[in-house]
Amino acid sequence: MADPGGAVIAALIFCLTYFVVAVGHLPGFRLDRAGAALLGASLMVAFGPLTLEEAYGAINLDTIVLLLGMMIVVANLKLSGFFALANAWVAKRAHRPLTLLLGVTLVSGVLSAVLVNDTVCLMLTPLVAQLAKDQRRNPVPYLLAVAMASNIGSTATITGNPQNIMIGSFSQIPYLRFAEALTPISAMGLAVLVAALALAFPGEFLRGGRLDASPPQPAIRPGMLWKSLVATGGMIAAFFLGQPPAKVAIVAGALLLVTRRLKPARVYREIDWSLLVLFAGLFIVVAGLEKAVLSPDLVARAGSLHLQSVPVLAGVAAVLSNILSNVPAVLVLRPFITALPDATTGWLALAMASTLAGNFTILGSVANLIVVQSARSQRIEIGFWPYFRVGAPVTLITIALGIFWLS
């Protein structure tokens, strides 16, 4: 290590940044996760671990561009009425609470497999909450299905969630290869989730009666809906045909901004700009730590942890994801994964475990927090323990299935 002082500074900036990211805000101040990442990145440059040029180079533009493109596509789907239409389609065909649960789980899981799961939760939560109220049912298990199914479903593809987007950019694993490896785990996980919720809420599902209320009539923009569906379908097809995901997503998103009726500013308001800032900042913070602290010798010595073993790597990733959150956990483990003899399996195991670990507690993923906060705005409380008694066993079972499948 060339500069012990620089290493201490880099480690301190890293620890303070990740503390705020893990907690969600700086105690006593209004600094949020994105602000903390930006501040940490700035300090890495200001105090010398990185030059400004190195900081620019540390930002993985593939990840940022792919996220931005996906957000524009999802915003168009939302504004066209697609999510409301999908919700109404499930309500019309679900005649009993258990079939409604199955429908909500499949819609959330499948949409999260091809679209970013955080945005899917943002769109579906108010619709599912209102649907449960209209049907005079307990909304909590259905909202738990939205959150947990979005995490499980998003495991399947590179575009399912932010950490998978990063892993896809780092690893260069083809979209089809990634999906072939992890889709079976997602499918098994969704089945486990439905069974767990049915057993956890027997009064709602095992002794539930028929659903009688009429499903809501969604308001849609037909022209915009068809254009959004065609763009989304073409984008997904291009992913599977091996085209670079970042290029495909940003082109699809940009084409959707060409419209005669809807101002692009309306779409821009739906984009989570703070998430893009968070990613850019974290890339720089971790790059500063790598340069100043993680020498090649230290990375090589990590071999004693046996991270080449899928069970060990999955366990480490799951624990770190619940301490730091899944996106920071992926960035922390990145240098160790690239050093593995079989890096491809390592990346797949990291994607699987970091995503499924998000179901362990309410705080495990941003998708969970979105569902909880959105439900609270409709006077529906999802407590820590009601979530944990379903989320903890679902997490342990699905990660065990993932380890078995990848091993």
PyMOL commands that set and color helices and strands:
alter all, ss='L'
color gray80, all
select helices_A, chain A and resi 4-23+33-46+52-58+61-80+82-93+97-114+117-134+139-154+162-171+175-200+202-205+222-240+245-256+264-268+273-292+296-305+310-324+326-338+343-359+362-364+366-376+384-406
alter helices_A, ss='H'
color red, helices_A
deselect
rebuild
show_as cartoon
